[in-house]
Amino acid sequence: MDSGNIIKRATRREILQATGVVAGGWALSHIFPKEIAGATPRFAQQGGTPPGDALAAARARFGKVPISSTKLSDNLTLLMGPGGNVVVLNGKDGKLLVDTFTQLAWDRFKKTLDEISNAPVKLAIDSHWHWDHTDNNANVRSAGATLIAHENTLKRLKETHDLDVIGLHFDPSPENALPQRTFKESYQMNFSGEHVALGHLAPAHTDSDIYIHFQKANVLHMGDVFFNGIYSYIDKETNGSIGGMIAGTTKMLAMVDNETKIVPGHGPLGNKTDLRMFRDMLVTVRGRIRKLKSSGKSLEEAVAAKPLSDLDPVWGKGVLNGDAFVHVVYTTL
């Protein structure tokens, strides 16, 4: 039986389901507890699941994930768990957050912040517009924080979105969840003993990506332009591309040194070596899939060719498996 012909005749939805898109649903053992990792949840809509129900189910899964804490410096703490990685800057001016976890984790998130200190949350920064990084925007604003983000994050949060591959639908965010302060290229501030530099990255994971550099502590938060040790999701619906991801990681490699602590959007705390390995993987994958696409292979044929089979044991254990990453890269070339 010619499996290639079967794939070519399949619908796009069937292909995504068959390849196990978003395999493991962020189920990395170092991010999620074993009971969730073992369940291998998927964020892609299954069968006829309504989009709203799919998002509610995703929020429910994330809401159960424990929060772990790692000190990065005297006044910086990395929190990992129910959403994209969060960095907390704590000091005399209050607290500054980078990203805000997901909605159903808010009570535990607030408790964790209070355990760091009784200082109020004064500022919160969105690394980009995606829900698993901005879902508590309204709660941090209600707690008294001013939200800062790139101007495209504000734009995207005001829109309706249906994300390719992961199959989730988003309505526009309410007014009280929107950033109050935005910038175009860069933004710098002194806060609680740190000089914090924010910079826009040309469209990479999305067109709203920024980096957040805590210069005194030599800590860099890259948002989802860096997935440490795993294939990354790229949001073509808001202008993300594999080329942009490579350009963004290359730019950050030139900024950091061997002592820089690099916080990815997902995955464990990294360093320059980890970031270089991720960038080099992206370059390798782009080359292989570009070759298939240039030769006239359709998306379905490119997936069937299994061009990443040798990379999957290392990189395919998280957000996306190899077949799904072929889909992501092919459609963003």
HELIX and SHEET records of a PDB file:
HELIX    1   1 SER A    3  ARG A    9  1                                   7    
HELIX    2   2 ARG A   12  ALA A   18  1                                   7    
HELIX    3   3 LYS A   34  ALA A   37  1                                   4    
HELIX    4   4 PRO A   51  GLY A   63  1                                  13    
HELIX    5   5 GLN A  103  ALA A  105  5                                   3    
HELIX    6   6 TRP A  106  ILE A  116  1                                  11    
HELIX    7   7 TRP A  131  THR A  134  1                                   4    
HELIX    8   8 ASN A  137  SER A  142  1                                   6    
HELIX    9   9 GLU A  151  LEU A  157  1                                   7    
HELIX   10  10 GLU A  175  ALA A  177  5                                   3    
HELIX   11  11 GLY A  223  VAL A  225  5                                   3    
HELIX   12  12 LYS A  236  THR A  238  5                                   3    
HELIX   13  13 ILE A  242  MET A  255  1                                  14    
HELIX   14  14 LYS A  272  SER A  294  1                                  23    
HELIX   15  15 LEU A  299  ALA A  304  1                                   6    
HELIX   16  16 ASP A  312  TRP A  315  1                                   4    
HELIX   17  17 GLY A  322  THR A  332  1                                  11    
SHEET    1   A 7 SER A  68  LYS A  71  0                                        
SHEET    2   A 7 LEU A  76  MET A  80 -1                                        
SHEET    3   A 7 VAL A  86  GLY A  91 -1                                        
SHEET    4   A 7 GLY A  94  VAL A  98 -1                                        
SHEET    5   A 7 VAL A 121  ILE A 125  1                                        
SHEET    6   A 7 THR A 146  HIS A 150  1                                        
SHEET    7   A 7 ARG A 181  PHE A 183  1                                        
SHEET    1   B 2 HIS A 161  LEU A 163  0                                        
SHEET    2   B 2 LEU A 168  PHE A 170 -1                                        
SHEET    1   C 5 SER A 186  PHE A 191  0                                        
SHEET    2   C 5 GLU A 194  HIS A 200 -1                                        
SHEET    3   C 5 ILE A 210  PHE A 214 -1                                        
SHEET    4   C 5 VAL A 219  HIS A 221 -1                                        
SHEET    5   C 5 LYS A 261  VAL A 263  1                                        
END                                                                             
